[in-house]
Amino acid sequence: MAEQPSLFDLPEPEAEPVTENPVPATEEVQKPGADNTGRPLRVLHSSDWHLGRLLYGQKRYEEFAAFLDWMLEQIKQQQIDVLLIAGDLFDTTTPSNRAQALYYRFLNSVAASSCRHVVIIGGNHDSPSFLDAPSQLLKALDVHVVGAACDEPADEVVLLRDSQGEPEAIICAVPYLRDRDIRQAEAGESLEDKDRKLVAGIREHYARGCAAAEQLRTELGAEIPMIGMGHLFAAGGKTLDGDGVRDLYVGSLAQVGVDAFPDCLDYVALGHLHVPQAVAGCEYIRYSGSPLPMGFGEAKQQKSLCLLQFEGRAHQLELLEIPRFQRLERLSGDQNKLEDELTRLAQEKESIWLEIQYEGEQVAADLRDWLDQQVADTALRILRVRNNRVVERVLSRQTEQETLDELQPADVFARALEAHQVPAEQQSELTRLFHGLMQSMAEEDQRAE
């Protein structure tokens, strides 16, 4: 494969708005490429890129570009035949031009490699119409996209052929299943009823799609692997504080058990949870996890991709460790301890993004100014400061019976203004801005749903 320019060296084109016009999935894709006759089929499983995601206001395009460059090199070195991306390619339903450029340049680069197929499903952060709109064009690059659930699950089944035109794998490419895709709401139903119907709807969708795939494999008379894909919360899955993983269905757990995936599946490539993991001890049902730490809670976590090597329907699994492209550190303590830690990190002369948790006895109202002075003229950058002493004062109970669950965000904000002794003439404008932010967040959540 020819040397590709860095994905970060990209212009920022003006993109036209995408119309709501999902394109149905196709059944088969094929691309001439390197002949894999005589060697196992090699499949790479990734998910949850969240292109365009900010970390406390800090843009991360350099990290995203470095990861995609690294993965392209792995596709070349590992002689990958099939790349699976299990949802949440973007962080919002309206990705920036720069995030889109990274996405399309990457797909173009993969098409120029020996990788024959790319299969992409939509996640809960993705816009189904945005992903599906260029699917007919992307077929020319042998990229198969299922952004939204199909009315007939059999239409999500993708038959992949090798360079000789022979069947080599069947993919049940099930995207994130939205509430409206899998159940009908009824007046007066309880949360338990809703949860039961959601789980039953997910199970039925997989059962119907996999039955069609199994029938296809029988008709082909080929002992080829059948791989399921999904973007959901499997029961028992692990999450971390601050990783940004959203509840998929408002007011419901809707966590599916491993028995929702039919036994005919030889591997299940999942997205949504950011911690790389097998589900409920089933090594063939896995989350690849996010390639970058999505919060400081993931700072020490080793990120990886799942590399599968199939011989017939049997496979071997290897985790490819992803390098760290930007160092994150979480520090905590009083001012003396924080000063020592910041001095130590500064001496390493490495770009480090920091989250600071102040735990001193004093309130330290000028904490941020003091911290900024400590990191001046260093490679350290403080992205978040949490003053636990102020938090304790703000959230202190007004009565013996009061709990945090009873407080509204506006109540907490008002107490914060009071705790910081903000002048009365400034409180009105700050409160107005706060309510504006809350409204923007609510609208963003609605668009994501």
C-alpha positions in Angstrom: 0.0 0.0 0.0 1.4 3.4 -1.0 2.5 5.7 1.9 -0.5 7.8 3.0 -0.3 11.4 4.2 -1.1 12.0 7.8 -4.8 12.2 8.4 -4.3 15.4 10.4 -2.9 17.3 7.4 -6.4 18.0 6.0 -8.3 21.1 4.9 -11.5 21.9 6.6 -14.1 21.7 3.7 -17.5 23.3 4.1 -20.0 20.4 4.2 -23.5 20.7 2.9 -26.3 19.7 5.3 -27.2 16.0 5.0 -30.8 15.3 4.1 -32.9 12.7 5.9 -32.7 10.0 3.3 -31.5 6.6 4.7 -30.4 4.1 2.1 -31.3 0.5 2.6 -28.6 -2.0 3.3 -27.4 -4.3 0.5 -26.8 -8.0 0.7 -23.4 -8.4 -0.9 -20.2 -6.6 -1.5 -17.1 -7.7 -3.3 -13.7 -6.1 -4.1 -10.7 -7.4 -6.0 -7.7 -7.5 -3.7 -4.9 -9.5 -2.3 -5.6 -13.3 -2.6 -5.9 -14.8 0.9 -6.1 -18.4 -0.4 -4.4 -20.8 1.9 -4.3 -18.4 4.9 -6.8 -17.6 7.7 -9.3 -14.8 7.3 -8.1 -11.9 9.4 -10.8 -9.6 11.0 -10.2 -6.4 13.0 -12.9 -5.2 15.4 -13.0 -1.6 16.6 -15.7 0.8 17.9 -16.5 4.0 19.7 -14.1 6.4 18.0 -16.2 9.5 19.0 -14.5 11.7 16.4 -14.9 15.3 17.3 -15.2 14.7 21.1 -13.9 17.4 23.4 -12.3 16.8 26.7 -13.4 19.6 29.0 -13.3 22.0 26.0 -10.0 20.7 24.6 -10.1 19.6 21.0 -8.5 16.2 20.3 -8.2 16.1 16.5 -4.4 15.4 16.7 -5.1 12.3 18.8 -7.9 11.1 16.5 -5.6 11.5 13.5 -2.7 9.7 15.2 -4.9 6.8 16.1 -6.3 6.5 12.5 -2.8 6.7 11.1 -1.7 3.9 13.5 -4.7 1.7 12.7 -4.0 2.0 8.9 -0.5 0.8 9.6 -1.8 -2.1 11.6 -4.2 -3.0 8.7 -1.2 -3.1 6.5 1.1 -5.0 8.8 -1.5 -7.5 10.1 -2.8 -8.1 6.5 -6.4 -7.4 7.6 -9.1 -8.6 5.3 -12.2 -7.3 7.1 -12.6 -4.2 9.3 -15.6 -4.0 11.6 -16.6 -0.7 13.3 -19.3 -1.2 15.9 -20.9 2.3 16.1 -20.3 5.7 17.6 -17.9 6.8 14.9 -18.8 10.4 15.7 -19.5 12.0 19.1 -22.5 14.0 17.9 -25.2 13.7 15.3 -23.8 16.8 13.6 -20.1 16.1 13.3 -17.7 19.0 12.4 -16.2 19.3 8.9 -12.8 18.3 10.4 -14.3 15.1 12.0 -15.9 14.2 8.7 -12.7 14.7 6.8 -10.9 12.3 9.1 -13.6 9.7 8.6 -13.7 9.9 4.8 -10.0 10.1 4.3 -9.5 7.0 6.5 -12.1 5.0 4.5 -10.4 6.1 1.3 -7.0 5.0 2.6 -8.4 1.6 3.7 -9.9 1.1 0.2 -6.4 1.6 -1.2 -5.0 -1.1 1.1 -5.3 -4.9 0.9 -8.3 -4.8 3.3 -11.2 -6.1 1.2 -14.2 -5.1 3.3 -15.3 -2.5 5.9 -18.6 -3.0 7.7 -19.9 -0.1 9.8 -23.0 0.1 12.0 -24.5 3.2 13.6 -24.3 3.9 17.3 -26.5 5.9 19.7 -24.2 9.0 19.2 -24.4 8.8 15.4 -27.0 10.2 13.0 -28.4 7.3 11.1 -29.3 9.4 8.1 -25.8 11.0 8.1 -24.1 7.6 8.0 -26.5 6.1 5.5 -26.7 9.0 3.0 -23.4 8.2 1.2 -23.7 4.4 1.4 -24.3 3.9 -2.3 -21.1 5.9 -3.0 -19.2 4.1 -0.3 -20.1 0.7 -1.9 -17.6 1.6 -4.6 -14.9 1.5 -1.9 -16.4 -1.7 -0.5 -17.6 0.0 2.6 -20.9 -1.4 3.8 -22.9 0.9 6.2 -26.0 0.1 8.2 -26.7 3.4 10.0 -30.4 2.6 11.0 -32.3 -0.5 11.7 -34.0 -2.1 8.7 -37.7 -2.9 8.8 -36.7 -6.5 7.9 -33.6 -7.7 9.9 -32.6 -9.9 7.0 -31.6 -6.7 5.1 -28.9 -6.2 7.6 -27.2 -9.4 6.6 -24.0 -8.8 4.6 -22.3 -11.6 2.6 -18.6 -11.0 2.1 -16.7 -12.6 -0.8 -12.9 -13.1 -1.2 -10.9 -11.9 -4.2 -11.9 -15.0 -6.1 -15.6 -14.3 -5.6 -16.0 -17.1 -3.0 -18.0 -16.6 0.2 -15.7 -15.9 3.1 -17.9 -14.5 5.9 -21.5 -13.5 6.8 -22.0 -10.4 8.9 -25.2 -9.7 10.8 -24.7 -5.9 10.9 -27.2 -4.8 13.6 -27.0 -1.1 14.4 -28.1 0.6 17.6 -31.8 -0.2 17.9 -33.8 2.8 18.9 -36.8 2.5 21.1 -39.2 3.1 18.1 -37.4 0.4 16.1 -38.2 -2.4 18.5 -41.4 -1.7 20.5 -44.7 0.1 20.5 -45.4 2.4 23.4 -48.7 1.8 25.2 -50.6 4.2 27.5 -50.2 3.4 31.2 -47.3 0.9 30.8 -44.9 0.7 33.7 -41.1 1.0 33.5 -40.9 -2.7 34.0 -43.2 -3.3 31.1 -41.1 -0.9 28.9 -37.8 -2.6 29.9 -39.2 -6.1 29.2 -40.5 -5.0 25.8 -37.2 -3.4 24.9 -35.2 -6.5 25.7 -37.7 -8.7 24.0 -37.5 -6.5 20.9 -33.7 -6.6 20.8 -33.8 -10.4 21.1 -36.4 -10.8 18.4 -34.4 -8.6 16.0 -31.3 -10.6 16.4 -33.2 -13.9 16.2 -34.8 -12.9 12.8 -31.6 -11.5 11.4 -29.5 -14.5 12.4 -32.1 -17.0 11.1 -31.8 -15.3 7.7 -28.0 -15.5 7.9 -28.0 -19.1 8.9 -30.3 -20.0 6.0 -28.0 -18.2 3.7 -25.0 -20.1 5.0 -26.9 -23.4 4.6 -27.8 -22.5 1.0 -24.2 -21.6 0.2 -23.0 -25.0 1.7 -19.9 -23.2 3.1 -18.5 -23.5 6.6 -17.7 -19.8 6.8 -17.8 -17.6 10.0 -21.0 -15.8 10.9 -20.2 -12.6 12.9 -22.8 -10.5 14.7 -22.4 -6.8 15.3 -24.3 -4.6 17.8 -24.3 -1.3 19.7 -25.9 -1.9 23.1 -25.4 -2.4 26.8 -24.9 -6.1 27.6 -25.7 -7.2 31.1 -22.6 -7.3 33.3 -20.7 -4.9 31.2 -18.1 -2.6 32.9 -18.1 1.2 32.7 -15.9 3.8 34.3 -16.6 7.2 35.9 -16.5 10.0 33.4 -16.3 7.8 30.3 -19.4 9.5 28.7 -21.3 6.3 28.1 -25.0 7.3 27.9 -28.0 5.3 29.1 -29.5 4.0 25.8 -33.2 4.1 26.8 -34.5 6.9 29.1 -36.0 5.5 32.3 -35.0 1.9 31.5 -32.0 -0.4 32.1 -32.6 -2.4 28.9 -29.5 -4.5 29.3 -29.5 -7.7 27.3 -28.1 -11.0 28.4 -25.6 -13.0 26.3 -28.5 -15.4 25.4 -29.9 -12.6 23.2 -27.2 -13.6 20.6 -28.1 -16.8 18.8 -25.7 -19.8 19.1 -25.1 -19.7 15.4 -22.9 -16.6 15.7 -19.2 -17.4 15.8 -18.2 -14.0 17.2 -20.1 -10.9 18.3 -18.4 -7.5 17.8 -20.0 -5.0 20.2 -19.8 -1.2 20.7 -21.0 1.3 23.3 -19.0 0.4 26.4 -15.5 2.0 26.4 -13.8 -0.7 28.5 -12.3 -3.5 26.4 -13.9 -6.7 27.8 -15.5 -10.0 27.2 -19.2 -10.2 28.2 -20.2 -12.4 31.1 -17.1 -14.6 30.6 -18.0 -15.4 26.9 -14.7 -14.7 25.1 -16.4 -14.6 21.7 -18.8 -11.8 22.7 -16.6 -8.7 23.1 -16.5 -5.0 23.4 -13.4 -3.6 21.7 -13.7 -0.5 23.8 -12.9 3.1 22.7 -9.4 3.7 21.1 -8.8 6.9 23.2 -9.6 7.5 26.9 -12.8 9.4 26.9 -12.3 10.8 30.4 -9.7 10.9 33.1 -11.2 7.8 34.6 -9.8 5.9 31.7 -6.3 7.5 31.9 -4.6 4.4 33.1 -6.6 2.0 31.0 -4.8 0.1 28.2 -6.8 0.5 25.0 -6.9 -2.2 22.3 -8.4 -3.6 19.1 -9.6 -7.1 18.7 -7.8 -9.1 16.0 -9.5 -12.3 14.9 -8.0 -15.1 12.8 -10.6 -17.5 11.4 -10.0 -20.9 9.9 -13.4 -22.1 8.9 -15.7 -21.1 11.8 -13.0 -21.5 14.5 -11.1 -18.4 15.5 -8.2 -17.2 17.6 -8.3 -13.8 19.3 -5.5 -11.4 19.9 -5.6 -7.9 21.5 -3.6 -5.3 19.7 -2.5 -2.7 22.2 -3.1 0.9 21.1 -0.3 3.4 21.9 -1.0 6.4 24.1 -1.2 9.5 21.9 -1.9 12.1 24.7 -1.0 11.5 28.3 -3.7 12.2 30.9 -3.2 12.4 34.6 -5.5 12.9 37.6 -4.0 14.5 40.7 -5.5 14.9 44.1 -4.4 16.3 47.5 -3.8 19.5 49.4 -1.8 22.4 48.0 1.6 21.0 49.3 1.0 17.6 47.6 -0.3 19.1 44.4 2.7 21.4 44.2 5.1 18.4 44.6 3.2 16.4 42.0 3.1 19.3 39.5 6.8 19.9 39.9 7.6 16.2 39.3 5.4 16.0 36.2 6.9 19.3 34.8 10.4 17.8 35.0 9.3 15.1 32.6 8.9 17.7 29.8 6.0 15.8 28.3 2.6 17.1 27.1 0.3 16.1 29.9 -3.4 17.1 30.4 -4.5 17.2 34.0 -7.5 16.9 36.2 -7.0 18.3 39.6 -9.0 17.3 42.7 -8.2 19.6 45.6 -8.7 17.9 49.0 -7.2 20.4 51.4 -8.9 21.6 54.6 -9.0 25.2 53.5 -11.6 26.3 50.9 -8.9 27.9 48.7 -11.1 30.2 46.6 -8.2 31.3 44.4 -7.2 27.7 43.7 -7.3 28.0 39.9 -5.1 31.1 39.8 -2.6 29.3 42.0 -2.6 26.2 39.9 -2.2 28.2 36.7 0.9 29.8 38.2 2.3 26.3 39.0 2.1 25.1 35.4 3.1 28.3 33.7 6.0 27.8 31.1 5.6 24.0 31.3 4.1 21.4 29.0 1.3 20.7 31.5 -2.2 21.8 30.8 -5.0 21.8 33.4 -8.3 20.9 31.9 -10.4 20.5 35.0 -10.2 21.6 38.6 -12.5 20.1 41.3 -12.4 21.9 44.6 -13.9 19.3 46.9 -14.1 21.7 49.8 -16.3 24.1 47.8 -18.4 21.2 46.6 -19.0 20.0 50.1 -20.2 23.5 51.1 -22.4 23.9 48.0 -24.1 20.5 48.5 -24.3 20.7 52.3 -27.8 19.8 53.5 -30.1 22.6 54.4 -32.1 20.3 56.6 -31.5 16.9 58.2 -33.9 15.2 55.7 -32.5 16.8 52.5 -30.6 14.7 50.0 -28.8 15.4 46.7 -31.4 13.5 44.8 -33.9 16.2 45.9 -31.9 19.1 44.5 -32.4 20.4 41.0 -29.4 21.6 38.9 -30.6 25.2 39.4 -30.6 24.7 43.2 -27.0 23.5 43.1 -25.9 26.4 40.9 -27.6 28.9 43.2 -25.8 27.5 46.2 -22.5 27.6 44.3 -23.0 31.3 43.7 -23.7 31.8 47.4 -20.7 29.7 48.5 -18.4 31.7 46.3 -19.9 35.0 47.5 -20.6 36.2 44.0 -22.0 39.8 44.0 -25.7 40.1 43.6 -25.4 42.2 40.5 -23.5 39.4 38.7 -25.8 36.6 39.8 -28.7 37.4 37.5 -26.5 37.3 34.3 -24.7 34.1 35.5 -28.0 32.4 36.2 -29.3 33.3 32.7 -26.2 31.9 31.1 -26.5 28.7 33.2 -30.1 28.1 32.1 -29.0 28.7 28.5 -26.4 26.0 28.9 -28.9 23.6 30.4 -31.2 24.1 27.5 -28.5 23.5 25.0 -27.5 20.3 26.7 -31.2 19.1 26.7 -31.5 19.9 23.0 -28.3 18.0 22.2 -29.6 15.0 24.1 -32.8 15.1 22.1 -30.9 15.2 18.8 -28.7 12.3 19.8 -31.8 10.2 20.5 
